[in-house]
Amino acid sequence: MPDAASEVRQSIRELLREQQGGDRFVSTVSDTESLRQAGMSSNALVALLVAMEDAFDFEWDDDVHPEVLRSIESLADHVVALRG
């Protein structure tokens, strides 16, 4: 049975598929890879963060640490911590 973090990572990947128009970006980026270094633009990252707010029913804090926004894994860990 998948743990909470892996389920959230999968959901984030689904959001990325919707935003990026398919699997091309999602299939090439690992969970731990920097989304920016993988080629994600600032606008796309902001769109992902907004989509995550809707999908996971929370709001990002203004003072969220930049490292939280680095990768699929760090984003998922943040969501899981908020739910805890």
HUHUZI-V38150 format. One record per residue. N is the residue number from 0. RES is the residue in three letters. D_FIRST is the distance of its C-alpha to the first C-alpha in Angstrom with 1 decimal. Layout:
n=<N;N>
res=<RES;RES>
d_first=<D_FIRST;D_FIRST>
This chain:
n=<0;1;2;3;4;5;6;7;8;9;10;11;12;13;14;15;16;17;18;19;20;21;22;23;24;25;26;27;28;29;30;31;32;33;34;35;36;37;38;39;40;41;42;43;44;45;46;47;48;49;50;51;52;53;54;55;56;57;58;59;60;61;62;63;64;65;66;67;68;69;70;71;72;73;74;75;76;77;78;79;80;81;82;83>
res=<MET;PRO;ASP;ALA;ALA;SER;GLU;VAL;ARG;GLN;SER;ILE;ARG;GLU;LEU;LEU;ARG;GLU;GLN;GLN;GLY;GLY;ASP;ARG;PHE;VAL;SER;THR;VAL;SER;ASP;THR;GLU;SER;LEU;ARG;GLN;ALA;GLY;MET;SER;SER;ASN;ALA;LEU;VAL;ALA;LEU;LEU;VAL;ALA;MET;GLU;ASP;ALA;PHE;ASP;PHE;GLU;TRP;ASP;ASP;ASP;VAL;HIS;PRO;GLU;VAL;LEU;ARG;SER;ILE;GLU;SER;LEU;ALA;ASP;HIS;VAL;VAL;ALA;LEU;ARG;GLY>
d_first=<0.0;3.8;6.5;9.6;11.7;9.9;9.9;13.5;14.4;13.6;15.6;18.3;18.5;19.1;21.8;23.3;23.5;25.3;27.6;28.3;29.0;26.4;24.4;27.2;26.5;22.8;22.6;24.9;23.5;20.9;18.8;21.3;24.5;27.0;27.0;30.8;31.4;29.3;31.9;30.6;33.7;34.3;34.5;31.2;29.5;31.2;30.1;26.4;26.8;28.4;25.7;23.1;25.2;25.2;21.5;20.3;23.5;25.1;28.1;28.6;31.0;34.2;33.8;30.3;30.4;30.8;28.2;25.5;26.5;26.4;23.1;19.9;18.2;20.9;20.8;17.1;17.7;20.6;18.9;16.3;19.3;21.2;18.7;18.6>
